[in-house]
Amino acid sequence: MPIQRITSADWDAGIKKIPESFRRDCRYLRSIRKGGVPYLLSPSEYARRGDRLLDRLKFDPSPAALRLWAFIFSEKDRLFLAKENGWKIFAVMKDLGQTPVITYSVPKSLSFYADALWWAPCFAENPRLLDEAEKLGATNELCFVRAALGAFKTLDYFPMPDLCFAGVGSCCDDFSAVMQLIEWQGAKVHWWEIPARHDRTRNNISAKFAKTPFGKTDYPRRAVEFLEKEYKGIVKALEKESGSRITEAMLKDSLCRFNRIRELVRNLREMVYGAEKMPLPGLETLLAEFIGIHACSEPEESVNVLECLTEEVKKRIRGGISPLKGNPVRIYWVTPPTDASLITLLEDSGACIAGSDYMISHSYYPLRTGIHPLNAVAENYMDDLMIGSLEHRAKKIVEEASRFRADGVLITGIFGASHCPFEEKIIGDMIKRELRIPVMSFDVPYSPGRHSEQVVNRMQSFIEVVKLRRKKR
């Protein structure tokens, strides 16, 4: 039976047809409230609560996809409920996938990524968080992560964390500045340093190198040794804040929990991006990928959500079903777009997302068992494409774009992000040279309530070029 993407208004009617048995399964924080808290609401409801962009998107029509959307957008409800019930709340900033493996070893705690607030002004279609950040010294010279500072001021998206973990060093210099301003606003912060991953060259031939077991990335051993010491500092800070000792067994339990989440995300990506007919739209795949970095403040329900979505994708692949019309051209997307509605625009224009580098690829790999958990987390961090050379990241993008049979590559930059102007040319040039497929890059402007006409014209023109090129082939 053919299916197609639907609007938030369509979901208002469609949600009434979802069986009660399915609704009963959609609950979070069962360990706080008996039976859990129901969260299966339509996108329109979350739009009325403030995320107005949801009314301009198109959604997959399955209950599994609705469950994904509702789970993602109910995160702030979980954080406030947990805080009210005496749980510890930890804010994690900058490492994208590593520190939560450690923080979730603390019983009765939730962790969230403050970095994720960079999307908030776009989804709210309201610059309030950016305006608040500007009042506190984070002006528009910085990228949209400055919205996190505004959120720490308003506390609309989360309660004041008991402790923030701020990674500095080989990371975004914009957010390093924002994190300092967050601490100056009174937040309790534990600072730790992220080392750079230097390539093996003639200049450092004396350094001892190893290779990650899953990403196959060369790295200097001293970087992992340094990171493991930094993670021991995080453990000490957690013990001091929680008042309880964190054992190796507790860390192993958390590692296993995240390995299950990562396995689900990894398998889902492979199924979706590798399929001949795209079984899931790009927005849902993007949301699923980001669950892997922090479990959206609910590891138990994260597994349930991902398992449910995986079963839906498997069923569609078996039946050759796709929510996208015709034979869309395959676009590999580099860097997550500030404006999520661009993915809807791309799919409306006759394309689909077949592969992505959303700067979190290290969070798809398993965390190695059989070694100390902190060593496993440090080793996995060496697969982070953002702490090494741009050439290394470009090679990984080329390899994956080729494997997923991309017809073109789209690179969306972030206004104010200092790394974007440098990496776009290096990545684009390598793709053109190695794959000989079209590449387009541009910065995504903040245009609440509508698309920038320039962006619409550029995207639609690019997709037409890709279509013509595929037709000639």
Secondary structure, 3 states (H helix, E strand, C coil): CCCCCECHHHHHHHHHHCCHHHHHHCEECCCCCCCCEECCCCHHHHHHCCCHHHHHCCECCCHHHHHHHHHHHCHHHHHHHHHHCCCEEEEEECCCCCHHHHHCCCCCEEEEEHHHHHHHHHHHCCCHHHHHHHHCCCCCCCCHHHHHHHHHHHCCCCCCCCEEEEEEECCCHHHHHHHHHHHHCCCCEEEEEECCCCCCCHHHCCCCEEECCCCCCEEEHHHHHHHHHHHHHHHHHHHHHHCCCCCHHHHHHHHHHHHHHHHHHHHHHHHHHHCCCCCCCHHHHHHHHHHHHHHHHCHHHHHHHHHHHHHHHHHHHHHCCCCCCCCCEEEEEECCCCCCHHHHHHHHCCEEEEEEECCCHHHHCCCCCCCCHHHHHHHHHCCCHHHCCHHHHHHHHHHHHHHCCCCEEEEEEECCCCCHHHHHHHHHHHHHHHHCCCEEEEEECCCCCCCCHHHHHHHHHHHHHHHHHHHHC
